Amino acid sequence: MVKKRYQSFHLILLFTLVFLITTVNPPVHAYLNNPNDKYLMDQWGWLNIYADVTYSNGYRGDNATIVAVIDTGIDLDHPDLKDNIYTNLAEKYGTPGVDDDGNGYIDDIHGWNFVDDTNDTSDHDGHGSHCAGIIAATDNSIGICGVAPDVQILPIKVIETHKGDLSNLVDAITYACIMNASVISMSLGADPDEVGPLLKNKINNVISAAYYGNGTVLVAAAGNTDPLGIEEVMYPACNPLVIAVGATTKSNTKAYYSNYGNEVELAAPGGDSSAAIISTYNESNYAQLGGTSMACPHVSGVVALLLQWNKTLTPDEVRARLNSTAIDLGDPGKDKYFGYGLVNAAGALGLPQAHVYNPIVDWFFRNLWWILTLALAAVFLIIYYALRSKPKGGEPAYSASTTYDYY
């Protein structure tokens, strides 16, 4: 009878644990109101700029804010991006083949492709999708979380794979303004000495119109040159109306490849061979890439947060706020490697620069249900073996011996 009773106890314990693990197991959200995305612990760039602080204080971007990503297009079906892709409702529910909103572009439901002059803005390279994810990957418990996960991303394709025609920037920037983009993010560029004066003049004119006429903040990558970077900021980042962004490593040092110069205004996480930036990629994948291309969207995301914080800010005021709150790196004050310093999401929004996200504590909370379940099992087993070793019928718990010694 005793043996059967303990066998029953084992069965009850087993079925209880299976029930708890498979049925009752609830979602455990991340530590202190932070995202519970799968790769959040790998997003060191997100943490280095204090995006955890802005997120936990409710600053996640405004859905009315449109950030134009001028790049290789975007994976429109990516599960971490699709909910934040800008949708032109007039064209979506309009007549196919007709310019329903009268903006000069037919059926531009999700932006425009200036490479092929079509409405197909899908990404065949991955670069644009990666940059878009850094800005606005959705807070949805999968993948990653963007700096401003509630903003809308407007795909504008000017590159097919790796290289493109810089002249497409003229129409691309103009289109972004037509679509009321508040921020334009450009992780691209060319040697300023190789851009002809006529083309440069045209691009400068549309940049000026966007900046002063539309109130749009423009951000661009300073450029990469292996193996050590060069003292030359790429175009259009070197335009004085554009925020030129250099790249930093996980330890907030200058990334070896990052170009530099007096035009560099801010620095942001770009990564290196030892620690790259994880983000969304084409074909619903994720990838780790490094470059000033990755640094640029970190700043673009913070600009979007700043515009949520104060919608009345002009581009000049946005830049002044970012520059005055940046974390100074390198030589004191502005320098040619980091500009005014590392972009600081928390500081820009007047929040304390104290991380609310702790990877170790976060791991504990993410696995809390499993920990409690195993602890409960351990308690049951301790009780079980305690009962099993209890003397029965007044008999001693030890085996009798024929001889005894006194000590």
Sequence and secondary structure as in RCSB ss.txt:
>XXXX:A:sequence
MVKKRYQSFHLILLFTLVFLITTVNPPVHAYLNNPNDKYLMDQWGWLNIYADVTYSNGYRGDNATIVAVIDTGID
LDHPDLKDNIYTNLAEKYGTPGVDDDGNGYIDDIHGWNFVDDTNDTSDHDGHGSHCAGIIAATDNSIGICGVAPD
VQILPIKVIETHKGDLSNLVDAITYACIMNASVISMSLGADPDEVGPLLKNKINNVISAAYYGNGTVLVAAAGNT
DPLGIEEVMYPACNPLVIAVGATTKSNTKAYYSNYGNEVELAAPGGDSSAAIISTYNESNYAQLGGTSMACPHVS
GVVALLLQWNKTLTPDEVRARLNSTAIDLGDPGKDKYFGYGLVNAAGALGLPQAHVYNPIVDWFFRNLWWILTLA
LAAVFLIIYYALRSKPKGGEPAYSASTTYDYY
>XXXX:A:secstr
 HHHHHHHHHHHHHHHHHHIIIII      TTS    TTGGG HHHHHTTHHHHHHTT S  TT EEEEEES   
TT TTTGGGB   HHHHTS TTS TT SS TT TT EETTTTBS    SSSHHHHHHHHHH   SSSS   SSTT
SEEEEEE BSSS B TTHHHHHHHHHHHTT SEEEE   B GGGS HHHHHHHHHHHHIIIIIS  EEEEE  B 
TTT  S   BTTTSTTEEEEEEE TTSSB TTB   TTEEEEEE   SSS EEEEETTTEEEEE SHHHHHHHHH
HHHHHHHHH TT  HHHHHHHHHHHSB  SSSS BTTTBT B  HHHHTT        HHHHHHHHTHHHHHHHH
HHHHHHHHHHHHHTS  TT  SS   S     
